[in-house]
Amino acid sequence: MTYRCDKCDRADCVCLLQCDTCFEPAEPGFDAGDECLCGGTFRDWTPAVVESPYGGDPETVARNLRYLRACLHWCVHNGFTPYASHGLLTQPGVLRDELPGERRLGLGGGLALGDLLPVRLVFTDLGITSGMEAGIKRATRLGQHVITVRLTAAWEARRYPDDLGWIWSMGQPQPEDAPNASAWRSNR
């Protein structure tokens, strides 16, 4: 009999229940919300691919990266460990998206790791691009859970690319931001 994770329903589980104070993983039998020996609380972390727009002219890319930071903020406040290759591998000095060979390297690496994760979070405030659509189709083919998330207009409250204060002004995300995320968590 193959073990299947009760969090993500996958045999090759990468989910983690970890203390929010000492960061130690929970022993078998503990659940999210249980108290750790150190006095902290165990928190459920589910690794997830982030699908959000990236490409375009320099102004659009800058806006999409600001949006991606808001998406990442939402993820960590909702128990997801986000992976966004389009934000990680396109940083200066890593890969250049405008060079086809480097773009292929980034896509290949991003897909290789992303295929191992149990969830794809699709952030829809800016629409769904062809790349995001391809990610959704890939997730469906692989049996990954696809969760759509809409942040609200608060993510764009300030438009200063070097000022991250706007993220903190958003406050704690609310369950209604992604109703199917709550449903997915309660049904696993």
C-alpha positions in Angstrom: 0.0 0.0 0.0 1.3 3.5 -0.9 1.3 6.2 1.7 -0.7 9.3 0.6 -0.4 12.6 2.4 -3.7 13.6 4.1 -2.9 17.2 3.3 -2.3 17.1 -0.5 -3.4 13.5 -1.3 0.0 12.8 -3.0 2.3 9.8 -2.5 5.3 12.1 -3.1 4.2 14.7 -0.5 6.3 17.7 0.2 3.9 19.4 2.7 5.3 20.4 6.1 3.8 20.9 9.5 6.2 23.2 11.3 6.4 25.2 14.5 6.0 29.0 14.0 8.6 29.6 16.8 11.4 27.0 16.8 10.7 26.0 13.1 11.0 22.3 13.9 8.8 19.9 12.0 6.0 18.3 13.9 6.1 14.7 15.0 3.5 12.3 13.6 0.1 12.8 15.4 0.3 16.6 15.6 -2.0 18.9 13.6 -2.0 22.5 12.6 -2.9 24.6 15.6 -1.4 22.2 18.1 1.1 23.5 20.6 4.8 22.7 20.2 7.0 21.8 23.2 8.7 25.3 22.9 5.3 27.0 23.3 4.9 27.9 19.6 2.1 26.7 17.4 2.3 24.2 14.5 1.5 25.7 11.2 0.7 23.9 8.0 2.9 24.9 5.0 2.0 23.7 1.6 4.5 24.3 -1.3 2.7 25.9 -4.3 3.6 27.2 -7.7 2.5 30.8 -8.2 1.0 31.6 -11.6 0.9 35.3 -12.3 1.8 37.5 -15.3 5.4 38.4 -16.1 6.3 39.5 -19.6 5.8 42.7 -21.6 7.4 46.0 -22.0 9.6 47.3 -19.1 6.7 49.2 -17.4 4.4 46.1 -17.6 7.1 43.8 -16.2 7.7 46.3 -13.3 3.9 46.3 -12.6 3.8 42.5 -12.8 6.7 42.1 -10.4 4.9 44.4 -7.9 1.9 42.2 -8.3 4.0 39.1 -7.8 5.3 40.5 -4.5 1.7 41.0 -3.4 0.9 37.4 -4.4 3.8 36.1 -2.4 2.6 38.1 0.6 -0.8 36.5 0.3 0.8 33.0 0.0 2.8 33.1 3.2 -0.1 34.6 5.2 -2.3 31.7 4.0 0.0 28.7 4.7 1.6 28.3 1.3 5.3 28.2 0.6 5.4 29.9 -2.8 7.6 29.1 -5.7 7.6 31.7 -8.5 10.3 30.9 -11.1 9.4 34.0 -13.1 10.3 36.2 -10.2 13.3 34.3 -9.0 15.1 33.4 -12.2 14.6 36.7 -13.9 16.5 38.7 -11.2 19.5 40.7 -12.5 22.5 38.4 -13.0 20.5 35.2 -13.2 18.7 34.8 -16.5 17.5 37.3 -19.1 13.9 36.6 -20.3 14.5 38.5 -23.5 17.1 36.0 -24.7 15.4 32.9 -26.1 18.0 30.4 -24.9 18.0 31.8 -21.3 14.2 32.0 -21.4 14.0 28.3 -22.2 16.4 27.5 -19.4 14.2 29.4 -17.0 11.0 27.7 -18.2 12.6 24.3 -18.1 13.9 24.8 -14.5 10.7 26.3 -13.4 8.6 23.5 -14.8 10.9 20.8 -13.4 10.5 22.0 -9.8 6.9 23.2 -10.2 5.8 19.7 -11.4 6.8 18.3 -8.0 4.6 20.6 -5.9 1.0 19.7 -5.0 -0.7 23.0 -5.7 -0.8 25.8 -8.3 -2.1 29.1 -7.2 -3.5 31.2 -10.1 -3.6 34.9 -9.3 -6.2 36.5 -11.6 -6.4 40.3 -10.8 -4.4 41.1 -14.0 -6.0 38.4 -16.2 -4.7 35.0 -17.3 -1.8 35.0 -19.8 -1.0 32.3 -22.2 1.8 31.2 -20.0 -0.5 30.9 -17.0 -3.0 29.0 -19.1 -0.3 26.6 -20.0 0.5 26.2 -16.3 -3.1 25.5 -15.5 -3.3 22.8 -18.3 0.0 21.3 -17.0 -1.3 21.2 -13.4 -4.6 19.5 -14.6 -2.6 16.9 -16.5 -0.3 16.2 -13.5 -3.2 16.0 -11.0 -2.1 19.1 -9.1 -4.7 21.2 -7.3 -5.5 24.5 -9.0 -6.7 27.3 -6.8 -7.7 30.7 -8.2 -7.0 33.8 -6.1 -8.1 37.4 -6.5 -6.3 39.8 -4.2 -8.5 43.0 -4.6 -7.5 46.5 -5.6 -5.5 47.0 -2.4 -2.4 45.4 -4.0 -2.1 48.4 -6.2 -2.7 51.1 -3.6 0.8 52.4 -4.0 2.8 52.3 -7.1 6.3 52.9 -5.8 8.5 50.0 -7.1 11.1 50.5 -4.3 8.6 51.1 -1.5 7.3 47.8 -0.1 5.2 49.7 2.5 2.2 49.1 0.4 2.4 45.4 1.0 2.2 45.8 4.8 -0.7 48.2 4.4 -2.8 45.5 2.9 -3.4 43.8 6.2 -4.1 40.2 6.7 -5.7 38.4 3.7 -9.3 37.3 4.2 -10.7 33.9 3.4 -13.0 35.5 0.8 -9.9 36.5 -1.2 -9.8 32.9 -2.4 -12.8 30.9 -1.3 -11.6 27.7 -3.1 -8.4 27.8 -1.1 -10.4 27.5 2.1 -12.5 24.7 0.6 -9.4 22.9 -0.6 -7.8 23.1 2.9 -10.9 21.8 4.6 -11.5 18.9 2.2 -8.0 17.4 2.3 
